[in-house]
Amino acid sequence: MFSKNLIIIFLSSTIASFAPVITVLLSGIIGSQLIDTGWASTLPMSLMICGTFIFAPIASKFFSLIGRKKGFMTASVISSFAAMICAYSITVASFYIFSIGCLLIGAAHSFVHQYRFAVPETVKKEFVPRSMSYILLLGIVSALLASNFANLFKDLTDSQFTGSFLFLSITALVPILFLFYYEDEKMNIEKTKFEFSRINSILKNRKIILSIITGGVGYYVMASIMTASSLFLHVFKEFTIFETSIVIQLHIIGMFLPSLFTGDLIKRFGHNKIIISGVFLLSASIFTNIFFQTYIGYAVGLILLGVGWNFLFLCSSAILVVSYKIEDKYVAQGSADFIIFATQATGSLSAGILLYTTSWQFLNIMCIPLLVVVLYVVYVTNKKENLKM
């Protein structure tokens, strides 16, 4: 299963994922320091997610024209530049410049997300779920390294957290060193047009619809609760940055550690049962967040949130890569990512507003109807298509 290209994908994606981890951990806290309007403090993180979904079709188009190698290298350059903008914005105490930097980090991440789509082009079909699981599993390495380095370098300069983003601006370029050895000529580079008629045809595919709804809802629930959690714990509950970062790190471990076995679970039990299990875990997270208002309760709730997201997102990706025609590959990938990350952006954008205008409990309850939608789509898709996934 393992090859030089696959190992390069693993190494590059791990380091390229430092940027979103650091942004998730610090952007809400930095935002609250740079602007007096409380509900707007999560805007930078939301803009990062907006950058991801807005640039998703553009990233797919880039890959179709210049290949994976140059596309991923482009992402590294954008991410490094964006980190420098964030570092500068903190130095001059500009909330708006910081927001622009986060938006560009999201733009770079729209390329990074497609490392998972490079996997099916590198391994045999039977190894796709497991290989995708490994990419998510390496997210633990990204989470632990990035969060600890961000904390280590946060006081490097007089402006707190500037050093964290200066560190990021350097590490963002490291994947380029690995990608020089990536054999892009093995990739099937297709110069196809990104036509809306083709998008419409792709979105009539029931399996692709299931993939998009599963991934989209999983991301909305995860993004809305996770985005609000760092602000809720640090500002509302007055836990320290260290205590808050521990909960976020546990959440990120919950997101990625199950990847050790999620691929095998999908292969053994099928996509549908794992999707239903993911919905159950997200529901358990919401229940815990609402009824166990303690530090341990928040930690457990965020861990369950991460595991539930892992199940839904891996199923979503695994269904997508076997559901389109090869000539529609880049269009299907770009369209799916655009919709999925648009829902993530919606969840993140609404998090701060809901937290300040309603309550932590209401924000969690808002996610329940969406989980019901996922169960309904699974039922309808199976009934009409008799899918054996």
N, C-alpha and C positions, 0 to 999 in steps of 0.2 A: 504493500500500500504506500509506504513512504518513498518519496523521491526527492531530488534536489529542489525542484520547484515547490513541492509541498512544504518542505522544511523552511524554505525562504518565506513562503506565505505565513507560516506560523510565527517566525521570528519578527518579520516586518509588521504584521498585524498586531502583535503584542505591544511593540513599542509605539506604533502609530496610535494605539488606543489610550496612551497616557493623557492626551489632550482632553477628551470628554470626561475622563475620571476626575481630573483636576478641576475642570469647569463645574462639574456636578457638585463636588465637595466645597468649592470656595465661592462660586459666583453669587449664591444667595446671601452669604455673609458679607462679601465685598459690596454687593449691591445695596444692602441695608446700611453700610457705612458711607456710601457715596450719594444716597438720595434720602430725603426725609419722608417721602411718601411710601409707607410701609408695604402696601400691596404691590408696588412696582419693583420691589427689590428682587423678585424672581424673574424679572423681564430679561436680563442678560442670558440666563440659562434657557429661557423660552426661545430667545432669538437664536441661540446655538442650534436648537432643535428645528427652528424654522429654516435655518441655513441648510440643515441636512435634507429636509424634504424639498425645498425649493431647487436645490442643486442636484437632486437625485437623477432626474432625466438628463441633465447636462452632463453629469458624470458618466452615465451610461453611453451617451453619445460620444464622449471623449474616448471611452474604452473601445467603442466600435470603430473609431477612426485611427487611433494611435496605439491601441493594444494595452494590455494590463500593465506592462512594465513602466512605460512612460506615464500612464495614468496615475499609478500609485506614487511615482516620483513627484508628480505635480502636486499631489495631496500633501506630501511631506513639506514641500516649499511653502504652500499656502498656510499650513498649520504653523510652521515656524514664524512666518510673517505675522500671523494673527496673534501668536503668543507675545511677540514683541510689542504689538499694539496694546494688548492688555496690560503688559508691564508698564508701558508709558502712561496709560490712562490712570493707573493707580498712583503713579508718581505725581501727576498733575491733578488728581482727584476729580476726574471727569467721568461721570456715570455714562454719558452718551458715547464717548470714545470706547469705554470698556464694553458697552453693548455691541458696538461695531466689531470689536475684536472677537467677541463671543459668536457673533453671526458668521464671521469668517472661519472660526474653528469648526462650526457646524458645516460650512461649505466643504471644508477639507474632509470632514467625517463622512460626507456623502460618498466620497471615493473610498474611504477606508471600509465602510460597510460592505463594499462589493468584493472584499477579500473572500467572503463566504461563497460568492458566485464563481470565483476563480477555482474553487475546490473541485466542482464537478468536471471542469476542463482538465484536471490534473490526475484524478483517480478514477478507478472503475466505478460503475454505477452502484454496485453493492456496498462500496465503502463510503459513499457520499454522506449518509447520516452520521456515521461515526467521525468522519473527518471534519464535518461541520461542528460536531460536538467538541472536538479538540480545540477548534478556534475559539469557541465560547469559553472552554475550560481555561485557556491561556489568559482569558480576561481576568482571572484571579491574580495572576502574576502582574498584569497591568495595574489592577486595582491596588494591590499591596505596595508595589514599587512606587507607583505614581503618588499615592496618598502620603506615603512616608517621606518620599523625597520632597513633596510639596510642603510638608510640615517642617522638614529639616532646613529647607532654604527660605522659609517664609520671612525670616528676619535678616536676610542677607544684606538688605539695604535699610535705609531709614524708614522707608514706606513698607509697612507690613504686607506680605504676599507678593511684592514685586519680584523678589527672588524666585518665588515658585514659578512664575511665568517666564522668567529669564532661563531657568533650568529647562522648562518645557520647550523654549525656542531652540535650544541646542539638541535635545533628544529627538525632537520632531524630524531632524535631518538624518538620524541614524539609519532608518530603513533604506535610504538611498544606497548605502554601502552594501546592503544585502541584495538589493534589487539589481545591481550591476551584473549579478550572476544569474539572474532570472532568464530562462530561455523562452522568450516571448514568441519565437517563431513556431513553437508548438501549439500556440493558441490559434483558434480559428477566427481571425479578425475579419469581421463582416462589415462592409460599408453600406449599410442599409439606411433608408430614410426613416426618420421618426414621424410617422404619419398618424393623424388622429383616426383615420379609418381603420388602421391596423390596431390601434389601441382599443377601439370599440369592439373589434372582433375578438381580441384577447380577453376583454372583460365579459364576454358572453360565456366563457369557459367556466363551468361551475366549480371545478377544482381550484382554479385561480381565484375565483370569488371567495371560496372557503379559506384559501391561503391569506388573502388580503384582510378579510374580516377577523380571522384568528390573530394575525400579527398586529393588526391595527388596534383591536380592543385590548390585547395584551399590553401593547405599548401605551395606550391611553391610561389604563389603570395604573400601570407602573409609574409612568411619568408624573401623573397628577399627585399621587401619594408621595413618591420619592422627592419631587421638587418641593413640596410643602414641608416634608419631614425635617430637613435640616433647619429651615426657618422656624418651624414649630418648636423643635427641641431646644434650639439655642436662644431664640428671642422670646417665645411664649412661655416655655417651661424653664428657661434660664439654666439649661445644662451647659457645661463648658464646651469650648470648641473641641477639646480632646474627647470628651464623652460623646459629643455629637458625631465626630468623625468615626468613632468606634462603631456606632450604630450603622452609619453609611457603609463602612467597610464590611460589616456583617451582611448587610443587604447585597452588596456587590458580590460577596462570596456566594450568597444564596442564588444570585443570578447565574453564576458561572460554574460553581463546583458540581452541580447535578449533571453537567455535560460529560462527566466521567461515565455516566450510564444512560443518559437520555437517548442517545443514538441507538443503543442496544434495546432500550425499552420500546422505541418506535418500531424497530425491526421485528421485535417479538410480538408486541400486542397490537400494532397498527396505529396510525395517526389519530384516529377518532378517540380511542380510549385514553391516549395521552393528553389530547386536547381537553377532554372531560375532566381528567385528573387535574390539569392546570387550572381549569375554572374552579374546581373544588378548593384548590390551594389558595387561589386569589380570594375566594369567598371567606376562607378561614382567616386570611390576613386581615380582611376588612372587619370581621367579627372581633378579632383580637385587638385591633386598633381602637375600636369603639368601646369595648367593655373592659379592657385591661389597661387602665391609664397609669402605668408605672414605667420606669425606665426599662425594666426587663420586658414588660409587655410590648413597648414600642420596638425593642430589638427583635423579639420573636415575630411580631407583625411584619417588620421589614424583611426578615429572612424569608418568611412564607411568601411575601410579595415577590421576592427575587426568584424563588424556585418556581412559582406559578408562571411568571413571565418566561422563564427558561423553557418550560414545557410548551407554551403556546408559540413562542418565537421560533424554536427549532422545528416544530411541526409545520409552521407556516413556511419556513424556508425550504424544508425538505419536500413539501407538497409542490411548491412553486417550480423547482428546478426539474421536475418530471412531468410538468403539465403543459408546457408550451412547445411549439415547433422550433427546431433549431434556428430557422431563419428569423424567428421572432424573439430570439434570446434577449438581446439588449433592450428592445422595446418593452418586453414583458418585465424584465428586471427593473428598468427605470420607472415604469408605470406603477408597479407594485410598491417599490420603495417610496415613490412620491406620495401615494395614498397612505401607506402605513405610517410614515414619519410625519405626515400632515396631522394624523390623529394624535401622534405623540406630542406634536407642537401644541395642539389644542388642549391636551391634558396639562401640559406644562404651563401654558399661558393662563389657563383658568385656575391653576393651583393657588397662586398668590391672592387673586381676587376672591375666590371662595373662602380661603382661610381667614382673610381679614373681614369679609362682609358676612360670613355665616359662622361656621365652626369646623374644627377638625373632624368631628363626627359626621357632619353633613357632607363634607368633601368625600369621605369614604363611602357613605350611603349612595351618593350619586353614581358610583361605579357599578352598582348591582344590576340595574337594567341592562347594561351593556354585556355583562356576563351571560344574562339570559338570552340575549341576541345570538351569542356564539353557540350556545346549546341548540337554539332553534335552527340555525344555519347548518350545523352538523346533522341534525335530524332530517331536514328537508333535502339536503344534498345526498344523503344516503338513500333516502326514500325514492328520489327521482332518478338517481344515477346508479344506485346499487354499487357504490364505490367500495372496493376492497382495499383499504389503505391500512 
